[in-house]
Amino acid sequence: MPFLLDAHEAAQRGLMRLYAQTGRSDRALAHYAHLRAALDRELDAAPEVTTQRLHQEIVASRALDRFLEVHRE
């Protein structure tokens, strides 16, 4: 992914949300990992706090979904 896209975190968060909302949380988490690596490599920076929080929300939502699947019935 080109640097400009990686550095534009608001757009990246939007894509992560889209993936998560369409049942592709695995893709959202992979996208976050790619963004984090690009920011580290190219800017020696971490994702913004807002982006980190979104990542945590997706992880928590995914864990809840798995819990509910196991305990359904």
C-alpha positions as semicolon CSV with decimal commas, in nm:
position;residue;x (nm);y (nm);z (nm)
1;M;0,000;0,000;0,000
2;P;0,144;0,342;-0,089
3;F;0,282;0,558;0,188
4;L;0,018;0,830;0,151
5;L;-0,262;0,583;0,214
6;D;-0,081;0,433;0,510
7;A;-0,021;0,773;0,665
8;H;-0,381;0,889;0,628
9;E;-0,515;0,721;0,938
10;A;-0,870;0,854;0,922
11;A;-0,920;0,678;0,588
12;Q;-0,752;0,366;0,722
13;R;-0,985;0,364;1,024
14;G;-1,282;0,396;0,791
15;L;-1,167;0,091;0,599
16;M;-1,112;-0,101;0,922
17;R;-1,466;-0,013;1,035
18;L;-1,608;-0,121;0,702
19;Y;-1,433;-0,456;0,723
20;A;-1,548;-0,509;1,083
21;Q;-1,908;-0,408;1,011
22;T;-1,929;-0,647;0,719
23;G;-1,814;-0,946;0,920
24;R;-1,452;-0,933;0,810
25;S;-1,288;-0,855;1,143
26;D;-0,994;-1,073;1,045
27;R;-0,931;-0,842;0,750
28;A;-0,974;-0,533;0,971
29;L;-0,713;-0,666;1,213
30;A;-0,475;-0,752;0,929
31;H;-0,521;-0,402;0,791
32;Y;-0,434;-0,255;1,131
33;A;-0,119;-0,467;1,149
34;H;-0,017;-0,345;0,803
35;L;-0,083;0,018;0,899
36;R;0,111;-0,017;1,225
37;A;0,409;-0,169;1,044
38;A;0,407;0,100;0,774
39;L;0,393;0,382;1,028
40;D;0,677;0,227;1,224
41;R;0,888;0,164;0,916
42;E;0,828;0,491;0,737
43;L;0,771;0,742;1,018
44;D;0,905;0,566;1,327
45;A;0,561;0,630;1,477
46;A;0,276;0,435;1,633
47;P;-0,087;0,457;1,521
48;E;-0,293;0,739;1,666
49;V;-0,474;0,665;1,992
50;T;-0,805;0,670;1,804
51;T;-0,677;0,401;1,568
52;Q;-0,547;0,192;1,857
53;R;-0,885;0,217;2,031
54;L;-1,065;0,105;1,717
55;H;-0,830;-0,193;1,697
56;Q;-0,909;-0,281;2,060
57;E;-1,283;-0,249;1,993
58;I;-1,260;-0,485;1,696
59;V;-1,060;-0,737;1,899
60;A;-1,314;-0,720;2,184
61;S;-1,610;-0,751;1,948
62;R;-1,454;-1,051;1,780
63;A;-1,392;-1,217;2,117
64;L;-1,752;-1,151;2,222
65;D;-1,884;-1,297;1,896
66;R;-1,678;-1,612;1,948
67;F;-1,793;-1,640;2,310
68;L;-2,157;-1,610;2,206
69;E;-2,113;-1,872;1,935
70;V;-1,970;-2,120;2,184
71;H;-2,239;-2,052;2,445
72;R;-2,536;-2,040;2,213
73;E;-2,811;-2,291;2,288
